[in-house]
Amino acid sequence: MLLNARDATIVFVHMKSSSIDQPPRWSLVTNHGHVLACIAADPDVHGLLSAVGSGGSSRTGNTGRVFIHLKDRSQRKHSVDQVIQALRPKLAQIPGIKVFLQNPPAIRLGGHLTKSLYQYTLQGPDLTALYHWASLLEDKLKTLPDLQEVTSDMQITSLQAQVDIDRDRAAALGVTQPSDAQGRPRTAIIK
């Protein structure tokens, strides 16, 4: 049992599209209803609140969140952790979506809700090496029997584009880089 684990009435669920056959957002929107139905069918669940798409700590449209409100402990048969363990295999059967459940701790470290209670940050200047070692580390952590739902926030398989601007050529053509009021280059996340 975790040092700060508790049996409250809240379970946090993070959903992530895992479909390679459909656009990520479409897969999440079409399948998250199945997730909600599965959760709502549990006799220990009192109600739930769900959101899909970017917002809060989620910066991509292929994610969703569910807050499960369980019945008071005196009115349910199972503890929070037992409810989570019972839901995991049922939710794992839903195609096109990965679901991560957690019993939020009494004391949260960090500024926002994430897919797991514990996180490890791996960073480096070489993107190719970072992707390589991040994948190896994730694969190794998945083999440890005490860890469940090991995942990564890196979207290595997502479509990406890296734009390198030939600034001399752009200047010769009269193209300038947009900047903010302090003269810093503006950046954007394209989803």
trRosetta pair geometry for C-beta under 8 A, 3 or more apart (Angstrom, degrees):
i j d omega theta_ij theta_ji phi_ij phi_ji
1 5 5.2 -120 -179 46 87 140
1 81 8.0 -100 -118 -50 88 165
2 5 3.8 112 58 -36 95 103
2 105 6.8 -94 124 -101 140 108
2 117 7.2 -54 -114 145 160 166
4 105 4.0 48 112 -163 117 115
4 106 5.0 -131 -176 37 95 89
4 107 5.2 -97 -143 36 149 88
5 81 7.1 22 -176 -60 134 125
5 103 6.0 49 -146 100 89 131
5 105 6.7 -67 -84 -111 39 77
6 80 7.7 41 103 25 52 146
6 103 7.3 -172 58 156 56 114
6 105 7.2 106 7 -151 96 43
6 106 5.0 83 -21 -53 137 101
7 73 6.0 74 132 -99 117 128
7 79 5.0 -79 -117 -153 125 93
7 80 5.0 -177 -134 1 64 104
7 81 7.6 -77 -95 -3 87 87
7 103 7.9 -35 -100 -159 43 136
8 80 6.6 27 48 -59 53 149
8 103 7.6 142 36 -169 88 91
8 104 7.4 -45 49 64 135 90
8 106 8.0 145 -40 -85 127 76
9 46 7.3 0 -176 14 117 133
9 69 5.8 23 143 -164 103 66
9 70 4.5 -144 -156 59 66 82
9 71 7.2 -131 -136 84 109 14
9 72 6.5 -38 -87 -95 129 43
9 73 7.5 -116 -74 -41 85 73
9 80 7.9 -144 -102 -84 19 112
10 67 6.5 -30 -153 -169 98 92
10 68 6.9 133 -160 75 45 62
10 69 6.5 -19 -98 -104 64 55
10 70 7.2 -128 -52 11 19 91
10 80 7.9 8 66 -125 40 135
10 104 5.9 -21 103 27 115 118
11 67 7.7 150 75 -163 50 45
11 68 4.0 -10 57 57 99 117
11 70 6.6 75 -13 -37 102 108
11 80 6.2 174 -75 -160 97 99
11 83 6.7 -119 -58 100 149 123
11 84 6.1 180 -135 -78 131 96
11 101 6.0 -6 174 -165 114 100
11 102 7.1 156 -165 77 70 36
11 103 6.3 -42 -113 -93 75 57
11 104 7.8 176 -129 -8 26 83
12 65 7.4 -31 -167 -162 86 97
12 66 7.7 146 -165 81 41 57
12 67 6.3 -18 -108 -109 63 66
12 68 7.7 -144 -66 21 19 83
12 101 7.3 148 83 -157 50 50
12 102 5.1 -20 64 64 96 90
12 103 8.0 163 22 -96 82 10
12 104 5.3 76 -11 -53 120 103
12 113 5.8 -135 -168 -155 151 132
13 35 7.5 162 151 167 147 126
13 39 7.3 -86 -40 -88 162 147
13 65 6.7 141 83 -164 65 48
13 66 3.8 -7 60 58 120 99
13 67 7.5 -154 24 -70 82 24
13 68 6.4 70 -17 -22 113 105
13 99 6.1 -17 -167 -167 106 97
13 100 7.0 147 -159 77 54 50
13 101 5.3 -17 -102 -101 79 71
13 102 7.9 171 -82 21 37 67
14 63 6.9 -25 -173 -166 88 106
14 64 7.6 148 -165 82 45 49
14 65 6.0 -19 -107 -105 58 72
14 99 7.5 153 80 -157 48 48
14 100 4.5 -13 59 60 97 106
14 102 7.9 20 -1 5 99 108
14 113 7.4 -179 -71 140 112 103
14 114 7.2 -17 -63 158 158 34
14 115 4.3 -114 70 -105 153 70
15 28 6.5 128 128 -144 115 102
15 32 5.9 102 132 -110 170 101
15 35 6.1 -66 -97 -71 136 175
15 52 7.6 -37 72 -109 129 85
15 63 6.4 144 83 -165 64 53
15 64 3.9 -10 58 61 117 96
15 65 7.1 -148 17 -66 85 25
15 66 6.9 62 -24 -11 111 101
15 97 5.7 -13 -167 -173 103 114
15 98 7.2 150 -158 79 52 50
15 99 5.5 -16 -104 -103 74 73
15 100 7.8 -166 -74 22 30 73
16 28 7.7 -63 -172 -97 19 118
16 62 6.5 50 -160 129 64 91
16 63 5.4 -14 -99 -107 69 77
16 64 7.9 -161 -63 26 34 70
16 97 7.1 145 75 -160 40 64
16 98 4.8 -19 64 61 94 99
16 99 8.0 -174 24 -75 69 32
16 100 7.4 31 0 -5 107 107
16 115 7.4 -12 -31 -98 127 133
16 151 7.6 142 28 -170 156 154
17 24 3.9 141 86 -161 152 79
17 25 7.0 -91 -44 -64 155 22
17 27 4.5 107 -146 81 112 115
17 28 4.3 -82 -68 -52 102 97
17 31 7.9 129 -114 43 76 127
17 62 4.0 -83 22 -171 120 104
17 63 7.6 -104 -2 -67 80 40
17 96 6.5 -27 -153 165 75 78
17 97 6.1 -46 -112 -103 42 67
17 98 7.8 14 95 17 6 81
18 27 7.5 -132 48 136 42 145
18 96 6.1 171 63 -172 72 27
18 97 5.9 159 18 -105 93 10
18 98 4.6 89 -43 -27 129 96
19 22 4.7 -1 128 43 142 88
19 24 6.8 168 56 -107 88 48
19 27 3.5 -166 20 -113 137 155
19 31 7.9 159 -39 -14 126 143
19 95 7.3 70 -91 149 98 82
19 96 3.6 6 -63 -136 112 89
19 97 7.4 -8 -31 -49 93 55
21 27 7.8 115 65 -86 76 123
21 96 7.5 -79 46 -97 100 106
22 26 4.8 -110 159 88 116 115
22 27 4.4 144 79 -62 117 93
22 30 7.6 -31 129 27 167 136
22 96 6.6 10 38 -135 119 133
23 26 4.5 79 65 10 90 110
23 27 6.9 -166 85 -11 43 88
24 27 5.8 -61 -149 35 29 111
24 28 6.4 24 158 -16 66 108
24 60 7.9 -21 118 154 147 117
24 61 7.2 122 100 91 107 84
24 62 3.5 -30 149 -105 125 131
24 158 7.9 -13 -39 -116 148 101
25 28 5.8 -58 -150 38 33 110
25 29 6.2 29 156 -17 68 108
25 53 7.3 38 -136 -101 108 82
25 61 4.6 -12 -91 129 117 114
25 62 5.6 -101 -69 -84 57 68
26 29 5.9 -57 -144 39 29 108
26 30 6.1 18 162 -11 66 112
27 30 6.2 -63 -143 42 24 103
27 31 5.9 -2 168 2 63 121
27 62 7.6 24 60 -143 101 99
27 96 4.1 -139 -167 177 111 120
27 97 6.6 180 144 -62 97 80
28 31 6.4 -73 -136 49 21 95
28 32 5.7 29 170 -40 66 110
28 52 5.9 158 137 -156 113 118
28 61 7.8 -178 45 141 145 68
28 62 5.5 167 -29 -155 139 56
28 63 7.2 -82 -128 -52 156 7
28 64 5.8 161 -179 -22 119 117
28 96 7.7 -143 -63 139 40 101
28 97 6.2 113 -111 -103 59 107
29 32 6.4 -42 -131 15 20 110
29 52 6.1 125 -94 146 68 157
30 33 7.4 -61 175 19 32 106
30 96 7.4 -1 77 102 104 153
31 34 5.3 -46 -166 29 61 115
31 35 6.8 65 140 -21 76 97
31 94 5.8 129 -175 161 112 113
31 95 6.9 -129 -113 81 137 58
31 96 4.9 -178 -43 83 154 112
31 97 4.4 -169 112 -24 139 130
32 35 5.1 -44 -155 31 48 119
32 36 6.4 50 148 -20 71 100
32 50 6.7 147 158 179 122 139
32 52 5.5 -150 5 -84 170 129
32 64 5.2 11 -111 53 142 174
32 97 6.8 158 -74 -117 61 158
33 36 5.6 -51 -147 36 35 111
33 37 6.3 36 153 -19 66 105
34 37 5.7 -52 -145 37 32 112
34 38 6.3 35 154 -21 64 106
34 94 4.8 156 111 -131 129 125
34 97 7.8 160 64 34 112 141
35 38 5.9 -58 -151 35 28 111
35 39 6.4 23 154 -15 64 108
35 64 8.0 146 59 91 155 137
35 66 6.9 -152 131 -35 120 150
35 91 6.1 47 -128 -135 84 102
35 94 6.0 -123 -70 38 74 176
35 97 6.5 -93 -53 116 122 151
35 99 6.0 161 -127 -90 124 135
36 39 5.8 -58 -147 39 31 109
36 40 6.0 28 158 -18 67 111
36 48 6.5 -169 -141 88 87 143
36 50 5.8 -59 -88 -47 121 155
36 66 6.9 -172 -92 -113 78 137
37 40 5.8 -56 -139 40 28 110
37 41 6.4 34 157 -28 62 106
38 41 6.0 -56 -154 26 27 114
38 42 7.8 38 148 -32 56 92
38 87 7.1 116 136 -149 106 90
38 90 5.2 168 -169 136 125 117
38 91 5.8 158 108 -84 152 72
38 94 7.0 -112 -23 -52 148 127
39 42 6.1 -44 -171 7 40 113
39 45 5.9 124 158 -100 75 163
39 48 5.8 62 115 -59 133 158
39 66 6.6 175 -14 152 172 153
39 68 5.9 -123 -176 -101 130 122
39 87 6.5 32 -104 -135 72 133
39 91 7.7 33 -60 -80 85 115
40 45 6.0 -131 -127 99 32 144
40 48 6.5 -108 -76 11 84 125
41 45 7.9 54 56 34 26 132
42 45 4.5 86 74 -12 98 110
42 83 6.4 89 171 -153 148 99
42 86 7.1 123 -124 102 121 123
42 87 6.5 -42 -67 -80 143 103
43 76 7.6 154 115 -134 80 85
43 77 7.3 32 94 13 117 114
44 70 5.5 -7 147 -150 92 102
44 71 5.8 -120 -167 24 55 103
44 76 4.0 70 -134 -148 95 126
44 77 6.5 -110 -77 38 109 75
44 78 5.4 -79 -65 46 156 98
44 83 5.2 -117 81 -99 143 124
45 48 6.7 -13 -176 -44 123 103
45 68 5.9 -72 -129 -167 106 107
45 69 7.4 92 -166 75 69 52
45 70 6.1 -69 -110 -109 44 59
45 71 7.3 89 124 -20 3 83
45 83 7.6 134 -61 -160 80 135
46 69 4.8 -66 68 112 107 92
46 70 5.9 92 0 167 96 15
46 71 4.7 138 -60 -71 101 59
47 68 8.0 167 93 -158 40 49
47 69 4.7 1 62 55 80 116
48 66 5.6 -3 -176 -174 120 102
48 67 6.5 162 -157 82 66 51
48 68 5.0 -22 -104 -107 99 58
48 69 6.5 -165 -80 16 43 76
49 66 7.0 156 80 -156 47 54
49 67 4.6 -1 54 52 99 101
49 69 7.7 58 -8 -20 91 105
50 64 6.6 12 -174 172 93 115
50 65 7.1 171 -149 90 51 52
50 66 4.7 -12 -101 -103 83 82
50 67 7.8 -157 -70 23 42 63
51 55 6.6 -80 154 65 135 134
51 64 6.3 -178 95 -155 49 74
51 65 5.2 3 56 54 93 92
52 63 7.7 179 -153 103 56 40
52 64 4.0 -22 -107 -103 68 113
53 58 7.5 135 118 109 34 130
53 61 4.9 -13 -139 -139 72 72
53 63 7.5 73 -161 65 3 64
53 64 7.2 37 -5 -89 41 76
54 58 5.4 -151 -133 113 48 88
54 59 5.8 19 -139 -165 111 21
54 60 5.9 -176 -84 80 100 8
54 61 5.2 -52 -25 -73 94 59
54 63 7.4 77 -85 47 51 100
54 191 6.8 -84 -41 -103 144 168
55 58 6.0 13 53 60 50 98
56 65 7.5 -15 53 -9 146 153
56 112 6.8 152 162 -154 94 126
56 113 7.7 1 148 44 135 100
57 111 8.0 156 -94 104 123 86
57 112 3.7 143 -75 152 139 147
57 113 6.2 -178 29 57 142 65
57 114 6.9 -91 131 -79 149 66
58 63 4.3 -144 -149 82 131 136
58 64 7.9 66 -121 -70 172 17
58 65 7.0 -149 -28 -35 138 110
59 189 6.3 -27 169 132 118 167
59 191 7.9 -156 148 -82 70 123
60 63 5.7 91 75 -5 87 105
60 155 7.4 107 -69 -57 162 154
60 191 6.0 169 -134 -129 63 115
61 191 5.4 111 -7 164 107 133
65 113 7.2 83 -131 101 135 138
70 76 6.1 -32 170 -37 106 162
70 80 6.5 -144 -4 -100 161 80
70 83 6.4 -145 -104 -23 134 174
71 75 4.2 -102 155 93 122 112
71 76 4.4 145 69 -51 110 104
72 75 4.8 73 61 15 82 107
72 76 7.2 173 80 -4 38 93
73 76 6.4 -73 -139 43 29 96
73 79 7.8 13 -132 -115 101 59
76 83 7.7 -14 164 -66 143 125
78 82 3.8 -127 -173 95 109 125
78 83 5.1 143 103 -56 124 75
78 86 6.9 -13 -179 -8 173 138
79 82 4.6 96 51 7 76 103
79 83 7.1 -135 95 -6 41 85
80 83 5.7 -55 -152 34 31 112
80 84 6.4 32 151 -19 65 106
80 103 4.7 105 130 -115 127 121
81 84 5.5 -50 -147 35 35 115
81 85 6.3 33 154 -18 66 105
81 103 5.8 -48 -74 -35 72 149
82 85 5.7 -52 -143 39 33 109
82 86 6.3 32 155 -19 65 106
83 86 5.8 -58 -149 37 29 110
83 87 6.3 24 155 -17 65 110
84 87 5.9 -61 -146 38 28 108
84 88 6.5 43 156 -39 64 99
84 101 4.7 178 -144 124 97 132
84 102 7.4 58 -127 -103 144 14
84 103 6.2 -97 -35 -44 147 94
85 88 5.9 -35 -147 9 31 119
86 89 7.8 -67 -174 32 31 93
86 90 7.3 16 146 -5 63 118
87 90 5.6 -73 -156 46 43 111
87 91 5.6 32 158 -18 82 114
87 101 6.1 102 86 -60 124 163
88 91 6.2 -66 -143 40 23 104
88 92 6.2 27 160 -27 63 110
88 99 7.9 -168 -129 93 53 105
88 101 6.4 -119 -79 26 82 129
88 148 7.5 -46 -132 178 153 136
88 149 7.8 -118 -133 -56 118 113
89 92 5.5 -51 -144 31 33 118
89 93 7.1 41 156 -28 61 99
90 93 6.2 -56 -168 20 33 113
91 94 5.9 -39 -166 9 49 114
91 99 4.1 -71 155 57 132 149
91 101 7.5 128 33 -36 158 118
92 99 7.2 -122 -70 43 51 101
94 97 5.4 -24 112 56 110 108
94 99 7.2 56 48 -19 123 124
98 151 7.2 137 139 -102 146 140
100 115 4.2 44 82 -166 164 90
100 116 6.5 -78 179 -63 136 71
100 149 4.9 129 -125 179 89 141
100 151 6.6 -89 -77 5 137 143
101 149 7.5 -178 34 -52 62 162
102 115 7.9 137 -24 164 127 35
102 116 6.6 154 -74 -133 138 35
102 117 5.7 165 -151 -49 134 88
104 108 6.7 -28 -173 -77 98 111
104 113 7.6 -52 -104 -115 117 105
105 108 5.8 148 65 -79 96 58
105 117 6.3 95 -30 -140 113 117
110 114 7.1 -24 118 -10 154 121
110 119 7.3 68 -74 22 155 130
114 119 6.2 5 99 -64 163 128
114 153 7.9 -60 -155 -70 114 125
115 149 7.3 -142 155 146 102 117
115 151 5.7 -51 120 63 153 132
115 153 7.6 179 11 -74 124 87
116 119 6.5 142 75 -69 103 72
116 149 6.5 176 -90 103 106 107
116 150 8.0 25 -78 -112 155 39
116 151 7.1 169 -32 40 121 95
120 137 7.7 -123 102 153 137 136
122 130 6.7 155 126 -153 100 85
122 133 6.6 -150 173 109 143 107
122 134 5.3 176 78 -94 141 87
122 137 6.4 155 -58 34 155 161
123 130 6.9 -5 -151 -125 31 127
124 129 6.0 -75 108 92 146 109
124 130 4.6 -174 52 -78 104 99
124 133 7.6 60 4 44 147 136
126 129 3.9 44 99 22 118 114
126 130 6.2 167 88 -19 60 85
127 130 5.4 -53 -142 36 31 116
127 131 6.4 33 158 -19 65 103
128 131 6.0 -53 -151 35 28 109
128 132 6.5 29 151 -19 62 108
129 132 5.5 -55 -148 37 34 115
129 133 6.1 19 161 -8 70 109
130 133 6.3 -61 -140 44 25 99
130 134 5.8 28 160 -22 64 113
131 134 5.9 -56 -138 37 24 112
131 135 6.4 24 161 -19 61 108
131 154 7.0 -180 -113 162 71 147
131 156 5.3 121 -144 -120 109 121
132 135 6.2 -66 -159 34 23 107
132 136 6.6 17 152 -14 63 109
133 136 5.5 -53 -145 39 37 112
133 137 6.1 38 157 -20 69 106
134 137 5.8 -55 -145 38 29 110
134 138 6.2 29 155 -19 64 108
134 152 6.2 98 163 -137 111 147
134 154 5.5 48 143 12 156 157
134 156 7.5 174 86 -57 126 130
135 138 5.8 -54 -145 37 29 111
135 139 6.3 30 156 -19 64 108
135 152 7.9 -70 -90 -21 50 164
135 156 6.9 -13 -68 -16 110 170
136 139 5.8 -56 -148 37 29 111
136 140 6.3 28 155 -18 64 108
137 140 5.8 -57 -148 37 30 110
137 141 6.3 29 156 -19 66 107
138 141 5.8 -55 -145 37 30 110
138 142 6.5 35 154 -25 63 105
138 150 6.2 159 -162 144 74 112
138 151 7.5 16 -148 -160 120 16
138 152 5.0 -57 -91 -46 143 119
139 142 5.8 -53 -153 29 30 115
139 143 7.3 30 151 -22 60 101
140 143 6.0 -56 -163 25 37 112
140 144 7.6 43 145 -30 63 96
141 144 5.8 -43 -162 12 45 116
141 147 5.8 -50 169 85 85 167
141 150 4.7 168 113 -143 108 150
142 147 7.2 -109 -110 94 28 120
142 150 4.6 -140 -82 58 71 137
144 147 4.7 55 83 13 106 111
144 150 8.0 98 44 -54 97 143
147 150 5.3 45 141 -59 124 109
152 156 7.8 19 101 -10 138 105
155 158 3.7 9 150 -1 114 128
155 160 7.8 145 100 -59 99 113
161 190 7.6 -13 42 59 111 139
165 170 5.8 -3 177 -31 105 145
165 177 6.9 117 111 -81 172 115
166 169 3.9 26 112 26 118 117
166 170 6.2 151 85 -20 64 86
167 170 5.5 -53 -140 39 32 113
167 171 6.1 34 159 -21 66 105
167 177 7.6 -39 -118 -30 97 120
168 171 5.9 -54 -148 35 28 110
168 172 6.5 29 152 -20 62 106
169 172 5.6 -53 -149 34 32 114
169 173 6.5 20 154 -9 64 108
170 173 5.9 -67 -152 44 31 104
170 175 4.2 -84 -170 76 86 106
170 176 7.4 138 142 -83 110 25
170 177 7.5 56 129 -48 153 81
171 174 7.5 47 -174 -74 33 20
171 175 7.3 -95 -69 59 26 62
171 176 7.4 56 -103 -89 67 67
177 185 5.4 -29 145 -121 130 101
177 186 8.0 -179 159 32 85 75
178 185 7.3 90 82 -155 57 61
178 186 4.8 -34 107 29 103 121
179 182 7.8 -114 160 74 104 51
179 183 5.2 5 155 -156 145 32
179 184 5.9 151 -159 72 95 29
179 185 5.6 -61 -102 -95 80 34
179 186 6.1 -177 -120 -21 23 83
180 183 7.3 -52 68 14 62 16
180 184 5.3 -6 37 57 104 86
180 186 5.7 120 -47 -75 82 89
